Every structure is written in structure tokens, then in C-alpha cells.
């Protein structure tokens, strides 16, 4: 029943808002930080959250996989390859979101014998470029483009892009490490109503504090404010082994949710788990794996 209601909700949103919702879904570390995207480092999945953050990918090549267990027993599987070289950082992502087969019910809640399916396939490419940098500051601009094939018993294709910007000011201070400001606009060329996210963050010692905001343009919805923190609770002297804890809270009127997560670094392997609890829809979970080649 939950899956049926979710499919109807997505269908109504598509018909009346003409928006492709898959590009708005949180991924990887964003799930554990109240869905914040403007300043969260999601490695190759920055292609889908904020392409400017691709500049923070470690040098070399990485293969990555993300599984989002979404509301109503739906699922989102995403694979990615990132490349970080002196010339710039790029990422390639392929993903599939599916409700599987859903039993259609009539107005009385009785099975009709028919089934429906909602699914999205996405292919995305993104890159970041260094706008300006110095000893104490860094500015990055990022672009990503994607092809989406959406199916609600019929197939529809879309093309769109995102643009993001990040600025970081570094401090020569034992307590305050840096200050960042970031922004991303999603759905250019595809959706009539564009999602924009902005955030500021500061690192105090080993802990990073993030305050974010999200809304739509030109037709604004209820404000969504996001408060999150992330910090290392363990790090080996050679930085080959780390444990990072993430916490977040979404203050939106209809989207109040608490989130948390943990990341583990084992030399060339990153493992991540995130959990979010929505006030109306229930729990959302995410697992993440990255292998440095």
C-alpha cells in the first residue's frame, strides 16, 4: 500500500509540476547530514549533488557504489568512476531508481489485477575547475550534465544539467581551520521549477559545522533549513584508518527529520552507512562503498 501511494504521489507531481524528481534525491553522505548537498563531499556522487565539490576528490582513480533504500520499499542503485588529475577532476555516474512492480488498487483498496511500475535510469557526467586559488583560499566551479529515462508504463527521456560553486577560506589557526560557502542549482534545461541549495560551514578542531538552506525558483515552497555536523572520532597517525561520525537535522515544515551516519576508512577502502527518520514517511537508509584504485 505504501508503494502504491508513493507511486501515485510521484505521478501527480510529474503531471502537475513537470519536474523530474530523481535529481533531488539525497545520496551517500548527504543522507546522514539532513539531505544537505551544497557543501557535502560525496566523492564521485558530487556529480549528482554539487559538481563543484568534485575538486575535493583525492588524487587518482576511484570506483564507487551507493545504495539508497528509499521510502515505500523503493530503491536507488548508483555506480560511479572518479578521476582526479592535475588537469582537473571528473566523474561518471550511472544509476537506476525503481519501485518494482506495484499492485494497483481501486478506490476501495481492492486489487484490480493490474500492476504499475515507476523507474528512472540516469547517466551523468560532471567536472570541476579551479577558478582561483592561493595559500589561504580556494574557489571551484562545477558542471554536470545528465540523461534520464523515466518510465511510468511509458518511456520519457530528459536532458538537464547542474551548476555549483564553492569558496573556501583557510585559517592559520590551531582551532578554526576553514570557512566555506557553497551553492548548487539543479534541473537547468529540464525542470520548470529549479532547486537551489546554499550552505556555509566552518571547521573547529576536528568537527565541521554546516548550516544549509534549500528552496525552489521561481515558485518557492516552504523553506527548508538544514543543520549538520561531521567529525573524526578516530584517526591513525598515518591517516590510513579513520572513523567519522555525521549528524543532521532538517527543519522544513513538512520535512522534519533526524539523520545520522558513520564512515570508516581502511586504507584504500571507504565504507559508509546513513540513516534518516522522516516525521511522516518513516526511515530512509543508505550504504556507500568506495575503492581507491
VEXDREN-69626 format. One line per field, with one value per residue: chain; residue number from 1; x, y, z of N, C-alpha, C, CB in turn. Coordinates in steps of 0.02 Angstrom, whole numbers, plus 50000, padded with zeros to 5 digits. Glycine has a CB too. Layout:
mol	[A_...]
seq	[NUM_...]
n.xx	[X_...]
n.yy	[Y_...]
n.zz	[Z_...]
ca.xx	[X_...]
ca.yy	[Y_...]
ca.zz	[Z_...]
c.xx	[X_...]
c.yy	[Y_...]
c.zz	[Z_...]
cb.xx	[X_...]
cb.yy	[Y_...]
cb.zz	[Z_...]
END
This chain:
mol	[A_A_A_A_A_A_A_A_A_A_A_A_A_A_A_A_A_A_A_A_A_A_A_A_A_A_A_A_A_A_A_A_A_A_A_A_A_A_A_A_A_A_A_A_A_A_A_A_A_A_A_A_A_A_A_A_A_A_A_A_A_A_A_A_A_A_A_A_A_A_A_A_A_A_A_A_A_A_A_A_A_A_A_A_A_A_A_A_A_A_A_A_A_A_A_A_A_A_A_A_A_A_A_A_A_A_A_A_A_A_A_A_A_A_A_A_A_A_A_A_A_A_A_A_A_A_A_A_A_A_A_A_A_A_A_A_A_A_A_A_A_A_A_A_A_A_A_A_A_A_A_A_A_A_A_A_A_A_A_A_A_A_A_A_A_A_A_A_A_A_A_A_A_A_A_A_A_A_A_A_A_A_A_A_A_A_A_A_A_A_A_A_A_A_A_A_A_A_A_A_A_A_A_A_A_A_A_A_A_A_A_A_A_A_A_A_A_A_A_A_A_A_A_A_A_A_A_A_A_A_A_A_A_A_A_A_A_A_A_A_A_A_A_A_A_A_A_A_A_A_A_A_A_A_A_A_A_A_A_A_A_A_A_A_A_A_A_A_A_A_A_A_A_A_A_A_A_A_A_A_A_A_A_A_A_A_A_A_A_A_A_A_A]
seq	[1_2_3_4_5_6_7_8_9_10_11_12_13_14_15_16_17_18_19_20_21_22_23_24_25_26_27_28_29_30_31_32_33_34_35_36_37_38_39_40_41_42_43_44_45_46_47_48_49_50_51_52_53_54_55_56_57_58_59_60_61_62_63_64_65_66_67_68_69_70_71_72_73_74_75_76_77_78_79_80_81_82_83_84_85_86_87_88_89_90_91_92_93_94_95_96_97_98_99_100_101_102_103_104_105_106_107_108_109_110_111_112_113_114_115_116_117_118_119_120_121_122_123_124_125_126_127_128_129_130_131_132_133_134_135_136_137_138_139_140_141_142_143_144_145_146_147_148_149_150_151_152_153_154_155_156_157_158_159_160_161_162_163_164_165_166_167_168_169_170_171_172_173_174_175_176_177_178_179_180_181_182_183_184_185_186_187_188_189_190_191_192_193_194_195_196_197_198_199_200_201_202_203_204_205_206_207_208_209_210_211_212_213_214_215_216_217_218_219_220_221_222_223_224_225_226_227_228_229_230_231_232_233_234_235_236_237_238_239_240_241_242_243_244_245_246_247_248_249_250_251_252_253_254_255_256_257_258_259_260_261_262_263_264_265_266_267_268_269_270_271_272_273_274_275_276_277_278_279_280_281_282_283_284_285_286_287_288_289_290_291_292_293]
n.xx	[50042_50098_50193_50111_50045_50155_50195_50084_50094_50215_50180_50075_50148_50233_50143_50079_50179_50283_50415_50568_50601_50708_50834_50836_50852_50932_51102_51229_51342_51262_51137_51154_51172_51058_51010_51083_51168_51251_51379_51430_51544_51531_51611_51628_51492_51464_51439_51302_51256_51330_51426_51539_51603_51679_51809_51868_51899_52009_52174_52195_52114_51948_51828_51655_51508_51336_51194_51031_50903_50750_50598_50443_50484_50553_50700_50868_51002_51170_51315_51486_51630_51775_51897_52043_52157_52302_52256_52122_51965_51852_51695_51597_51436_51315_51147_51001_50835_50698_50530_50493_50371_50209_50060_49905_49773_49595_49476_49420_49519_49541_49622_49654_49704_49796_49960_50083_50228_50359_50504_50673_50812_50978_51112_51258_51378_51512_51616_51745_51821_51962_51936_52004_52145_52246_52368_52288_52157_52024_51933_51804_51721_51588_51515_51382_51307_51164_51076_50914_50804_50639_50508_50339_50250_50256_50390_50496_50612_50741_50850_50970_51055_51169_51237_51371_51452_51592_51674_51819_51895_52045_52119_52259_52263_52254_52133_52016_51991_51944_51832_51686_51584_51448_51352_51221_51130_50996_50929_50930_50876_50787_50688_50547_50536_50667_50781_50870_51013_51098_51240_51337_51490_51599_51753_51797_51924_51924_51796_51664_51547_51389_51274_51129_51021_50872_50770_50647_50646_50564_50449_50431_50434_50390_50511_50666_50776_50937_51035_51191_51326_51492_51625_51789_51807_51902_52070_52209_52389_52450_52344_52280_52180_52020_51878_51725_51595_51430_51299_51133_50996_50841_50745_50628_50454_50366_50454_50527_50660_50774_50945_51084_51250_51390_51560_51693_51863_51977_52126_52133_51998_51833_51695_51523_51379_51213_51073_50906_50765_50605_50470_50343_50352_50433_50577_50737_50873_51048_51188_51363_51507_51677_51817_51985_52087]
n.yy	[49940_50061_50077_50091_50213_50297_50290_50349_50477_50522_50517_50612_50726_50732_50755_50877_50965_50950_50908_50819_50709_50631_50692_50764_50683_50634_50575_50456_50527_50638_50594_50567_50693_50773_50784_50885_50965_51063_51082_50958_50826_50708_50625_50539_50549_50680_50729_50719_50792_50915_50976_51058_51017_50911_50947_50915_50783_50647_50628_50528_50372_50310_50185_50174_50136_50156_50130_50170_50147_50185_50276_50183_50056_50069_50081_50142_50124_50163_50183_50234_50315_50400_50523_50602_50716_50818_50904_50920_50872_50739_50652_50504_50438_50311_50261_50183_50198_50120_50064_49936_49807_49861_49827_49874_49960_49979_50115_50073_50004_49876_49742_49762_49676_49724_49790_49916_50016_50120_50195_50254_50286_50342_50432_50515_50647_50740_50884_50980_51140_51241_51399_51504_51516_51515_51529_51536_51523_51456_51429_51350_51295_51200_51087_50981_50861_50769_50623_50561_50427_50400_50300_50272_50160_50205_50265_50406_50531_50638_50782_50869_50986_51031_51162_51216_51301_51332_51408_51423_51478_51473_51459_51503_51438_51357_51316_51363_51304_51319_51409_51389_51421_51377_51336_51266_51237_51148_51052_51128_51171_51067_51051_51153_51218_51262_51184_51255_51258_51317_51341_51363_51331_51288_51234_51179_51135_50959_50951_50984_51108_51134_51238_51243_51290_51270_51281_51317_51389_51474_51464_51464_51353_51290_51344_51259_51220_51166_51086_51025_50916_50854_50746_50682_50541_50453_50435_50369_50389_50392_50421_50321_50248_50285_50347_50420_50522_50572_50692_50759_50877_50915_51057_51085_51128_51024_50924_50882_50798_50682_50637_50525_50452_50346_50338_50240_50225_50120_50110_50102_50089_50147_50145_50174_50215_50274_50347_50405_50481_50516_50626_50593_50497_50392_50283_50302_50232_50214_50146_50146_50127_50143_50120_50146_50151]
n.zz	[50000_50040_49939_49828_49857_49857_49723_49661_49715_49659_49525_49516_49551_49440_49334_49364_49405_49319_49345_49359_49478_49523_49523_49638_49746_49898_49921_49969_50084_50105_50149_50284_50333_50344_50213_50152_50018_49959_50018_50049_50040_49927_49855_49701_49681_49695_49572_49559_49665_49705_49584_49595_49708_49668_49660_49779_49779_49811_49742_49596_49546_49572_49611_49642_49739_49776_49876_49898_50008_49985_50030_50053_50011_49892_49785_49751_49652_49622_49525_49510_49434_49471_49426_49468_49424_49385_49289_49314_49393_49367_49349_49322_49318_49338_49360_49437_49479_49556_49580_49571_49527_49558_49640_49582_49659_49682_49714_49831_49890_49846_49756_49582_49490_49402_49369_49403_49365_49420_49365_49349_49248_49248_49175_49203_49192_49259_49299_49381_49399_49438_49492_49555_49663_49810_49942_50056_50014_49908_49761_49671_49524_49459_49339_49286_49179_49125_49069_49072_49083_49102_49169_49176_49150_49020_48917_48942_48895_48959_48965_49058_49169_49303_49404_49505_49642_49746_49881_49980_50128_50210_50373_50470_50602_50757_50807_50730_50572_50437_50326_50230_50087_49987_49838_49739_49589_49524_49388_49271_49109_49106_49211_49255_49375_49472_49582_49715_49819_49961_50069_50218_50304_50440_50506_50662_50756_50754_50706_50593_50558_50484_50401_50309_50171_50073_49927_49799_49632_49500_49580_49739_49881_50045_50163_50187_50310_50357_50475_50518_50568_50561_50602_50645_50744_50767_50713_50635_50653_50529_50449_50379_50433_50484_50576_50555_50614_50577_50592_50577_50552_50484_50461_50394_50366_50327_50319_50427_50498_50571_50558_50540_50535_50492_50442_50381_50356_50280_50239_50072_50057_50078_50184_50211_50308_50320_50402_50408_50483_50444_50484_50437_50333_50375_50393_50311_50226_50188_50102_50068_49966_49927_49825_49813_49674]
ca.xx	[50000_50143_50223_50060_50035_50215_50194_50033_50121_50265_50144_50041_50199_50257_50093_50061_50237_50329_50482_50598_50618_50766_50893_50831_50860_50998_51144_51292_51349_51208_51082_51169_51178_50992_51000_51121_51207_51295_51448_51446_51588_51505_51658_51605_51421_51458_51410_51230_51238_51359_51486_51597_51637_51724_51877_51894_51914_52080_52210_52194_52053_51907_51764_51610_51439_51291_51127_50983_50840_50707_50533_50396_50518_50586_50773_50908_51070_51211_51385_51524_51702_51803_51967_52071_52223_52324_52218_52054_51930_51792_51659_51547_51389_51256_51104_50934_50786_50641_50480_50474_50301_50164_49992_49859_49712_49542_49462_49402_49577_49541_49665_49622_49737_49845_50020_50115_50299_50392_50577_50716_50882_51014_51182_51280_51449_51525_51685_51756_51880_51987_51927_52058_52170_52306_52390_52236_52089_52014_51867_51793_51659_51575_51457_51365_51252_51137_51022_50868_50748_50588_50455_50277_50218_50280_50458_50508_50683_50756_50919_50975_51121_51176_51296_51386_51508_51616_51731_51847_51946_52082_52147_52319_52241_52251_52064_51974_52029_51923_51763_51666_51518_51435_51285_51209_51065_50981_50874_50934_50860_50743_50631_50524_50550_50735_50800_50934_51036_51155_51263_51400_51518_51663_51784_51825_51959_51909_51724_51641_51478_51360_51206_51108_50954_50851_50704_50638_50639_50535_50393_50459_50393_50407_50583_50699_50839_50973_51091_51228_51394_51530_51691_51827_51810_51965_52114_52277_52440_52464_52279_52256_52121_51980_51807_51693_51525_51390_51233_51099_50925_50806_50695_50572_50389_50338_50510_50567_50692_50839_50987_51149_51287_51460_51605_51754_51916_52026_52175_52104_51927_51788_51629_51480_51309_51175_51004_50866_50697_50559_50414_50284_50364_50469_50650_50774_50941_51095_51254_51410_51571_51724_51881_52037_52125]
ca.yy	[50000_50118_50085_50117_50284_50333_50296_50398_50542_50540_50527_50676_50777_50736_50782_50945_51008_50939_50903_50753_50710_50591_50733_50796_50634_50635_50516_50448_50563_50687_50564_50572_50763_50803_50796_50942_50948_51115_51079_50890_50791_50642_50594_50541_50567_50752_50741_50724_50835_50980_50959_51097_50979_50862_50972_50888_50712_50630_50616_50459_50343_50275_50153_50184_50110_50183_50100_50207_50113_50244_50265_50140_49997_50082_50079_50181_50097_50209_50166_50291_50315_50468_50532_50665_50726_50887_50944_50931_50815_50721_50594_50473_50404_50278_50241_50158_50202_50079_50043_49867_49801_49882_49805_49931_49950_50025_50166_50039_49968_49807_49730_49763_49627_49758_49814_49976_50022_50184_50186_50304_50269_50405_50432_50584_50663_50805_50903_51041_51178_51289_51468_51544_51485_51543_51494_51537_51521_51413_51435_51298_51296_51133_51075_50912_50851_50702_50596_50524_50391_50389_50254_50259_50118_50231_50292_50476_50549_50706_50803_50926_50998_51066_51205_51228_51345_51325_51451_51405_51520_51435_51499_51478_51440_51289_51300_51372_51278_51348_51432_51375_51439_51340_51340_51224_51243_51084_51045_51176_51143_51009_51066_51222_51245_51241_51178_51287_51244_51357_51320_51387_51284_51305_51179_51198_51074_50902_50950_51030_51127_51154_51265_51246_51313_51241_51300_51314_51452_51535_51451_51443_51313_51303_51345_51201_51236_51105_51093_50962_50917_50794_50750_50620_50518_50415_50440_50343_50439_50396_50437_50265_50220_50340_50338_50485_50521_50625_50704_50813_50888_50955_51097_51102_51121_50958_50878_50873_50731_50674_50592_50509_50405_50333_50321_50205_50221_50066_50121_50122_50073_50188_50116_50223_50198_50332_50333_50465_50466_50569_50630_50564_50441_50336_50281_50300_50207_50219_50117_50176_50093_50173_50085_50186_50107]
ca.zz	[50000_50042_49873_49784_49872_49835_49650_49644_49733_49608_49462_49521_49548_49372_49289_49379_49416_49264_49372_49365_49549_49541_49533_49703_49800_49933_49909_50006_50147_50112_50186_50355_50350_50332_50142_50128_49958_49933_50044_50071_49994_49911_49808_49632_49678_49690_49506_49566_49721_49688_49545_49616_49761_49638_49671_49841_49770_49817_49679_49572_49519_49621_49593_49699_49734_49827_49877_49939_50023_49990_50062_50018_49984_49828_49791_49704_49646_49583_49517_49486_49424_49475_49405_49492_49397_49389_49241_49338_49421_49330_49375_49280_49362_49309_49415_49423_49534_49536_49628_49553_49508_49611_49630_49579_49698_49664_49763_49893_49915_49823_49697_49516_49447_49361_49402_49376_49385_49411_49367_49318_49234_49241_49155_49217_49188_49289_49309_49418_49377_49487_49470_49584_49724_49841_50003_50107_49988_49851_49731_49621_49486_49433_49296_49272_49132_49133_49028_49115_49052_49154_49147_49213_49099_48956_48924_48927_48902_48979_48969_49102_49197_49367_49409_49575_49659_49815_49901_50046_50158_50260_50427_50503_50671_50785_50824_50671_50514_50373_50316_50162_50065_49926_49810_49680_49556_49492_49341_49216_49044_49111_49254_49255_49441_49486_49652_49732_49887_49983_50135_50245_50353_50470_50542_50726_50777_50710_50692_50541_50568_50420_50402_50240_50153_50009_49904_49726_49596_49527_49625_49803_49925_50114_50175_50218_50341_50374_50522_50517_50593_50545_50635_50655_50813_50771_50656_50648_50641_50457_50417_50340_50466_50512_50589_50552_50634_50548_50621_50543_50566_50434_50495_50350_50398_50313_50307_50488_50501_50604_50520_50569_50493_50510_50387_50402_50306_50290_50186_50008_50057_50119_50195_50243_50320_50341_50422_50419_50506_50424_50531_50408_50287_50406_50391_50248_50241_50132_50111_50021_49962_49881_49820_49780_49630]
c.xx	[50044_50173_50174_50050_50094_50214_50143_50058_50170_50230_50110_50091_50224_50208_50082_50121_50288_50402_50504_50629_50683_50828_50892_50846_50929_51036_51203_51291_51293_51150_51092_51173_51115_50979_51036_51165_51260_51367_51466_51489_51564_51548_51629_51531_51409_51430_51335_51209_51264_51425_51548_51637_51681_51797_51909_51908_51990_52111_52208_52126_52016_51846_51719_51541_51399_51223_51084_50920_50789_50640_50488_50427_50546_50662_50808_50979_51111_51284_51422_51598_51726_51876_51990_52143_52241_52282_52147_52023_51865_51759_51607_51502_51333_51213_51036_50891_50724_50595_50465_50400_50257_50093_49945_49795_49659_49528_49443_49461_49581_49586_49626_49650_49788_49905_50046_50187_50322_50466_50611_50785_50918_51087_51206_51355_51460_51599_51688_51819_51898_51980_51985_52081_52234_52323_52332_52165_52086_51943_51860_51724_51649_51512_51444_51306_51228_51081_50980_50814_50699_50532_50399_50231_50231_50348_50461_50581_50690_50831_50921_51045_51115_51238_51308_51448_51527_51675_51753_51901_51979_52114_52209_52308_52233_52179_52019_52015_52009_51851_51745_51596_51506_51363_51280_51138_51054_50923_50874_50920_50810_50680_50612_50539_50617_50747_50867_50949_51097_51175_51326_51425_51582_51689_51818_51858_51944_51836_51705_51566_51450_51289_51185_51036_50937_50781_50702_50632_50612_50477_50419_50408_50410_50483_50607_50767_50871_51032_51126_51298_51427_51600_51723_51827_51870_52004_52183_52328_52456_52401_52254_52193_52084_51909_51776_51619_51490_51322_51200_51026_50896_50748_50637_50506_50359_50393_50554_50595_50758_50880_51053_51185_51358_51498_51668_51803_51966_52075_52140_52029_51889_51721_51586_51410_51273_51103_50968_50795_50653_50497_50351_50297_50401_50544_50677_50845_50983_51160_51299_51477_51614_51790_51930_52081_52199]
c.yy	[50063_50131_50113_50192_50325_50343_50348_50468_50566_50556_50595_50734_50787_50772_50856_50992_51003_50939_50831_50749_50675_50634_50768_50748_50641_50571_50517_50487_50613_50660_50574_50645_50801_50821_50856_50922_50999_51108_51009_50856_50720_50605_50595_50562_50641_50773_50754_50770_50906_50967_50999_51060_50923_50883_50943_50813_50701_50613_50542_50438_50307_50245_50156_50157_50138_50150_50140_50166_50168_50225_50219_50081_50007_50083_50117_50156_50142_50185_50226_50278_50387_50467_50601_50669_50801_50932_50959_50866_50802_50661_50570_50430_50373_50254_50218_50163_50163_50065_49969_49866_49817_49859_49864_49913_49999_50073_50136_50000_49896_49799_49730_49709_49658_49779_49877_49978_50093_50173_50243_50275_50335_50392_50504_50589_50732_50820_50968_51075_51229_51360_51512_51511_51520_51504_51486_51534_51476_51422_51386_51306_51226_51130_51000_50910_50780_50688_50552_50491_50372_50346_50253_50223_50145_50262_50365_50492_50623_50718_50866_50935_51034_51110_51220_51271_51335_51373_51430_51454_51480_51482_51465_51481_51369_51268_51304_51355_51312_51372_51419_51403_51406_51347_51294_51236_51181_51091_51094_51141_51086_51024_51139_51256_51218_51237_51213_51273_51287_51334_51357_51336_51311_51245_51205_51135_51018_50901_51003_51043_51156_51181_51276_51269_51285_51265_51296_51385_51437_51524_51422_51401_51331_51299_51280_51223_51172_51121_51026_50971_50851_50800_50682_50603_50472_50426_50415_50397_50447_50411_50381_50234_50278_50316_50407_50478_50582_50630_50762_50818_50936_50990_51117_51087_51052_50906_50869_50803_50735_50624_50581_50459_50398_50314_50290_50203_50167_50068_50145_50111_50120_50151_50168_50196_50260_50311_50400_50444_50526_50567_50597_50499_50382_50341_50275_50279_50208_50184_50140_50139_50128_50136_50128_50139_50125]
c.zz	[50000_49973_49823_49794_49849_49760_49628_49658_49680_49542_49461_49516_49477_49327_49301_49387_49360_49287_49374_49434_49566_49555_49601_49760_49832_49918_49956_50072_50159_50154_50261_50379_50329_50259_50114_50069_49939_49956_50070_50018_49984_49859_49738_49628_49688_49621_49511_49624_49711_49651_49564_49670_49734_49648_49733_49837_49776_49749_49661_49546_49575_49588_49654_49684_49791_49819_49925_49946_50037_50021_50020_49985_49913_49839_49736_49707_49600_49584_49489_49478_49427_49455_49429_49468_49403_49344_49266_49363_49383_49363_49325_49324_49320_49367_49392_49486_49512_49595_49623_49534_49569_49594_49634_49616_49674_49721_49831_49923_49895_49762_49633_49469_49401_49403_49367_49400_49372_49416_49331_49307_49220_49221_49162_49213_49217_49294_49349_49392_49431_49460_49493_49648_49747_49903_50052_50079_49926_49826_49673_49589_49456_49390_49292_49224_49138_49082_49073_49072_49107_49127_49198_49164_49028_48968_48903_48940_48918_48977_49013_49128_49264_49364_49483_49584_49732_49825_49971_50067_50214_50310_50456_50579_50696_50800_50762_50608_50449_50377_50243_50150_49997_49903_49750_49655_49515_49442_49283_49149_49046_49151_49251_49321_49465_49562_49664_49806_49901_50053_50153_50296_50381_50509_50605_50755_50729_50686_50641_50552_50503_50432_50330_50232_50084_49992_49828_49697_49525_49577_49690_49842_49997_50124_50208_50244_50367_50420_50526_50546_50576_50576_50643_50729_50824_50708_50675_50630_50567_50416_50372_50369_50500_50526_50595_50571_50605_50582_50585_50564_50515_50467_50451_50382_50388_50304_50368_50491_50537_50565_50556_50524_50518_50448_50415_50344_50326_50232_50122_50004_50103_50124_50231_50252_50346_50355_50433_50437_50490_50469_50504_50370_50318_50395_50320_50266_50178_50149_50054_50024_49909_49884_49781_49739_49629]
cb.xx	[49953_50199_50250_49993_50024_50278_50179_49969_50155_50316_50093_50001_50258_50270_50027_50020_50270_50319_50484_50650_50563_50782_50898_50763_50850_50988_51168_51351_51416_51183_51075_51234_51240_50985_50928_51164_51161_51270_51456_51380_51661_51434_51674_51615_51384_51526_51424_51201_51264_51372_51472_51575_51586_51709_51876_51846_51888_52089_52284_52215_52069_51887_51774_51606_51438_51285_51130_50968_50847_50697_50498_50360_50471_50562_50797_50905_51070_51206_51395_51514_51722_51794_51974_52066_52227_52398_52214_52011_51915_51808_51627_51579_51360_51275_51095_50936_50768_50665_50416_50488_50287_50166_49972_49844_49725_49478_49408_49344_49579_49469_49702_49631_49686_49813_50075_50076_50343_50368_50596_50721_50889_51011_51192_51255_51476_51493_51721_51762_51867_52062_51862_52034_52184_52298_52447_52243_52065_52028_51855_51799_51660_51569_51469_51349_51274_51111_51048_50837_50774_50560_50483_50244_50144_50230_50508_50461_50722_50728_50950_50927_51164_51181_51288_51396_51491_51638_51712_51875_51915_52136_52095_52383_52174_52292_52038_51947_52018_51930_51754_51668_51509_51452_51267_51221_51061_50966_50811_51003_50921_50779_50647_50449_50493_50785_50805_50932_51053_51138_51275_51392_51530_51656_51835_51771_51940_51925_51684_51654_51472_51358_51202_51116_50950_50853_50686_50575_50708_50511_50341_50481_50405_50371_50602_50706_50830_50996_51066_51232_51397_51534_51684_51900_51745_51953_52117_52289_52503_52495_52286_52310_52140_51980_51796_51701_51519_51381_51238_51103_50915_50782_50727_50578_50341_50295_50552_50525_50701_50831_51000_51142_51287_51464_51622_51738_51952_51991_52215_52138_51915_51778_51633_51479_51302_51177_51001_50866_50696_50539_50399_50252_50403_50444_50676_50773_50937_51107_51251_51419_51562_51734_51871_52079_52097]
cb.yy	[50000_50106_50018_50079_50294_50296_50228_50384_50539_50483_50471_50681_50758_50667_50745_50947_50991_50992_50933_50739_50679_50541_50785_50825_50563_50644_50515_50471_50599_50708_50489_50538_50794_50865_50803_50972_50938_51182_51129_50850_50791_50648_50521_50474_50528_50786_50681_50656_50807_51024_50969_51166_50950_50854_51048_50902_50686_50571_50640_50412_50294_50323_50080_50258_50032_50260_50024_50277_50063_50275_50331_50179_49938_50149_50008_50258_50023_50281_50103_50349_50281_50495_50524_50670_50702_50893_50909_50961_50826_50707_50611_50431_50453_50219_50298_50085_50277_50014_50084_49818_49730_49958_49752_49950_49960_49987_50211_49991_49973_49784_49664_49832_49591_49820_49760_50041_49971_50237_50118_50368_50219_50445_50405_50606_50659_50810_50913_51027_51213_51273_51496_51617_51410_51618_51532_51598_51591_51338_51508_51229_51351_51085_51105_50873_50867_50692_50556_50569_50327_50456_50184_50327_50114_50282_50251_50523_50531_50721_50818_50920_51040_51015_51271_51162_51420_51251_51527_51333_51587_51390_51512_51518_51479_51285_51347_51445_51204_51297_51508_51300_51517_51268_51413_51149_51308_51031_51052_51210_51120_50951_51046_51225_51226_51289_51103_51363_51169_51433_51244_51458_51215_51367_51142_51226_51055_50838_50959_51001_51179_51094_51332_51180_51392_51164_51372_51273_51491_51579_51403_51503_51236_51253_51405_51142_51287_51069_51116_50934_50929_50783_50783_50627_50481_50339_50513_50278_50420_50331_50500_50212_50164_50401_50295_50517_50521_50614_50718_50804_50915_50911_51159_51064_51173_50961_50903_50887_50703_50652_50619_50480_50428_50277_50384_50133_50290_49996_50058_50084_49999_50260_50050_50287_50138_50387_50289_50511_50450_50561_50701_50613_50466_50271_50224_50370_50136_50292_50039_50252_50018_50248_50015_50226_50110]
cb.zz	[50061_50093_49849_49795_49946_49857_49618_49683_49801_49598_49450_49586_49594_49344_49298_49441_49481_49210_49442_49308_49588_49486_49478_49712_49772_50010_49835_49963_50149_50044_50170_50371_50318_50374_50129_50185_49901_49955_50099_50084_50019_49884_49830_49598_49731_49702_49459_49577_49786_49751_49472_49642_49809_49563_49676_49897_49702_49866_49684_49628_49462_49677_49568_49716_49735_49822_49897_49909_50084_49922_50074_49969_49984_49797_49792_49721_49620_49611_49471_49531_49356_49546_49327_49570_49322_49371_49175_49284_49496_49256_49441_49222_49414_49261_49463_49397_49551_49507_49619_49612_49481_49621_49682_49506_49773_49645_49739_49881_49988_49807_49705_49484_49407_49328_49403_49397_49346_49463_49336_49362_49175_49305_49081_49286_49115_49356_49240_49494_49310_49504_49496_49597_49713_49856_50035_50148_49971_49869_49707_49653_49430_49489_49225_49337_49060_49204_48965_49169_49014_49180_49136_49242_49112_48924_48883_48968_48838_49049_48898_49160_49149_49427_49368_49611_49644_49830_49898_50044_50186_50226_50482_50482_50678_50848_50878_50668_50508_50317_50336_50149_50060_49934_49790_49697_49511_49544_49376_49214_49012_49143_49326_49242_49492_49454_49673_49719_49897_49983_50137_50278_50320_50517_50498_50775_50849_50745_50757_50471_50626_50370_50443_50208_50153_50012_49928_49709_49592_49471_49593_49845_49913_50161_50219_50167_50399_50311_50592_50446_50670_50468_50701_50628_50833_50783_50630_50608_50678_50433_50377_50335_50517_50465_50655_50482_50711_50472_50698_50469_50638_50374_50523_50285_50371_50251_50249_50550_50429_50679_50449_50641_50422_50564_50345_50428_50297_50295_50172_49953_50077_50088_50236_50204_50370_50287_50486_50356_50582_50350_50549_50362_50228_50380_50433_50211_50270_50112_50113_50035_49944_49897_49785_49831_49559]
END
